Amino acid sequence: SQVAGLPNILVLVFDTFSAHHASFLGYPRDTTPHMARFAEQSHVYHRHYATGNFTSPGTASLLTGVYPWSHRAFHINGLMQEPYADQNLFQAIAGKPYERVAFTHNTLVMLLLDQMAQHIDQYVPTRDLTLFDEMLADRLFSNDFAAAFLAERLVLPKDERVQSASLFLSLFDRARREGIIASTRQEYAEDFPRGTPRADRHMRYFLLEDAINWLIRYTTTTTNPYLLYAHLYPPHGPYNTRQEFVNAFAQDGFVPVPKDRSIYGSERQEQL
């Protein structure tokens, strides 16, 4: 819907999506047929640059319009410096009859959106669109979410690469989670043979379709003009796709261009 000529605004972010692997931007494999059809009716920009190579600085710049050396969200779990936390996309349309809505699978983006909470009319909790979500910080300490989130990651890390500050609490938490994780994987094993989709490091299992369906319902039923920011996790690794897409290009004869191993990465080329 539109009020007084105001257009709806949808900012849809797919985490780590690469233009280099999109067929409508020149990649030889037909990876993005639906986006290609959408692009035929759209303005497609070919000169744009990221301000960071991971979530915190890149997303903070996207939401504030300034470079990382201004907003200062330089590192993983980074927060924005005042006043940029209050000079954001949502604040820019304050006073206009927009409903300002936000959703994300990514907990690092949750930290940034929490800083902007006073400018967001409807924040959709991530767990509403997940199979299960292990986070406690937002449940128990919503008024001090950033500090509680960092403390939880220190004491009860969901990432096996992070060593817990508490041996016994972390062992108890891991044992408690193992049963939930195993039953979820078993329930969806046929549809997702490579494992149930999850947000790495956060033990947040989800179906992307749930978020997409929510987007469709909201955008087709709301009666108010909206600014909707939706930040989805796939194709961020581990990207566990549905059965029908597994090995979809295995026999197409295409040989990817050889890539040098990154000195910053630990993944093997075969795994990538």
N, C-alpha and C positions, 0 to 999 in steps of 0.2 A: 504494500500500500504506500501511497505518497500523500503528504500533507503540505499544502502551499508550495508545491513544486519541489519538495525535498526528496532527493533520491535515497533509496536504501543503500547502505554501505556494508559490504561483506569483505572482510579481510580473512582469507583462508590460507593458513600456513601448513604445509606438509614438511615435517622436520627432516632436514638433510636431503631434501629433494634436489637432484642435480640436473641443471639444464643440459649438461653434456650427455645425459642419457634419455632425453626426451625426443621422441621421433619427430614431433612437429617443429623442433628446433634443429633438426638435421641428423639425429642419431640413426644409423642404418636399420636397426631393428624397430619393429612397429610396437614400441613400448607404451605409447600414450594415445591410442586411437580416439578415445572420448575427448581428451583435451584438444586433440587436433581439430575435431569438429567444432568445439567451443571456440578455438582460436580463429576459425574462419569468420566468426561474427564479432571478433574482438580486436582491440588494439594490443599488439604483442610487442613488448619492448626487448631490444637486443643489447642495450648498453645500460647495465645496472651492476652495482658492485656491493658485496657484503662488507660490513664494517668489522666483522669478526668471524673466526672459523669454528665457533661453537656457540651454544645456546645463549649464555648470559650476555655477552657484549652485542651479539647480532640482534637479539630480540629487543634488548633495551634501546638500541638505536632505531629499530623499526617502529617502536612505540613512542619514542620521544623526538625523532628527527635530528638527533645530534650524534656526534662521534663519541667513541668510548672514552677518549681523553677528557670529554666534558661530563658525561653521565657517570663515569668511573666504575661501571660494572665490568671490571677487567677479567675477573677470574670465575671459575666454577663456583656456584652459590653466590655470585656477586650481587650486590644491591646498588641501586642508583643513588647518587648524591643529590641532596636538595640543592636547588629547587626543581631539578629535572623530573623528579618523581611526580611533581604536580603540574608539569608542563608536558602533557602527553596527548595521545590521540583522542582519548575520551574527554579530557578537559577541554579540548579545542572546540567541541560542539556544545559546551555547556550553555544553557539558556535557550537552546532550540528543542523542539518537541521530538527528540530522538529517544528511543529506548536503547541504552548502552549496555551491551551484553558481552560476556566473555566466557570462554571455556578452553581448557587445555588438558592434555594427557601428561604434560611434562612438568615435573615438580620444580625445576629451575625457573620455568615461566610463572609458576604459582607464586614464587617469591617476588617477582617483579609486579605481577597483578595485585598482590597483596599491598604493595606500596601505593598502588593507584586505586585502592578499594573505594575511597570516598567519591571517585568519579565514575564508578561502575554501578549501574542500576540493578543489574541481574548477573550475579556470578554463579555459574552452574557448577556445583561441586563435582570434581573429577570422579569420585566414587559412584555418582549417580549413573555414569555411563561406563562402568567397569564390571568385570566378573567378580573381582574382589580387590580390595585396596588395603594395604597393611599400614598406611600412615596413621600415626597417633597425634602428631603435633597439632594439626588443625582441629582435631576433635577435642583435645584437652586444653590447648592454650591458643585459642583463636586470636586473642588480643596481642599475643607475643609470638606470632607464627614463625617469623624468621629465626629467632633465637631458639625456639623449641625444635624447629626443623633441623637446624645444625646440631643441636644436642642429640636428637634422636639418631641422626646419621652416625654420630660418634659412638653412642652407647649401643644402639641396635642397628648396625649397618645391614642393609639388604644385599649388598654387593660383596661377593666372596673375595674381591681384591682389597677390601678395606678391613683392617684389623680393628676389632672392637675394643673400646676402653673398659669393658666389663666382661670378663671371661664367662661367668656363670649366667648372667642375664642373656648374653648373646647365644649361648648354647641352648638355653631354655627356649628362647624365641625361635631359633632355627628348628628345633625339634617340633615345636608347635606348628610351624609353617609347613614343614615337609609333607604332612598329611593333606593339607589343603591344596598344595601345589600338585601333588601326585594325583589326587582325585580330579582336579581341573584338567590336567593333561590327558588323563584317561577318558574323561567325558568328551573331549574335543579331538581325540587322536585321529579319528577317521577324516574329519574335515581339515585338520592341521597336522599332517604327518611330521613336520619339522618342529612341532611344539606349538603350544598356544601363544598367541601374540602377547607380548608383555613390554612394559617400559623398563629397559635395562637399568639396573641399580636401584629400582624402586619397588620391586616385587608387586607391580601393578599389572594384573592380567586383564585384558580387554578384548572386545571384538570391534574392529574399526567400523563395522556396519552399524553398531549401536550409535556411535557419534554421528555418522552420516545421516542415519534415519532421523535423529533428533534435529539435525540442521534442516532437513527437508520439512519436518513438521513445523518447526518454528517459523521458517521463512515463508511458508505457504499459508499459515493460519494467523499470524500476528496482524493486528489492525493498525499498529503504529509504525511510523518510519523507524528504522533501526540502524545502529552501528554495531555490527556483530564481529567480534574477533574470535576466531576459532583456530587453535594451534594443536594440530594432530601429530601423534608420534611417528607413525610409519611415513616413509620407509627407513627411519632410523633403525640401526641394528640393536638387538637381533631381529631381523625382518623375517618373520615366520608367516609365509603366505598360505592361502588356502590350497587345497589339493589340486584344483583345476589349473593353477598357475605354476605348480612345481614342474621344473624342467620344460617349460613352455617353449624355450628357444634351444633346447639341447641338440636338435638335429637340423638346425637351419643353415649350417655351414659357415656361419659368420665367425671370424676370428678376431676377438678384441685386440686393440692396439696394446702391445706390451707396455707395462708401467713399471717404473723403477720402484723398489720398495722404499716406503717413506721412513726416514730416520725417526719420525715422531710416532710411528705406529708399531703395534706388536703383532698384528694379524698377518698370517701367511697369505701369499698371493692366491693360492688355491682356495683358501677360505673366502677371500674377497670375491 
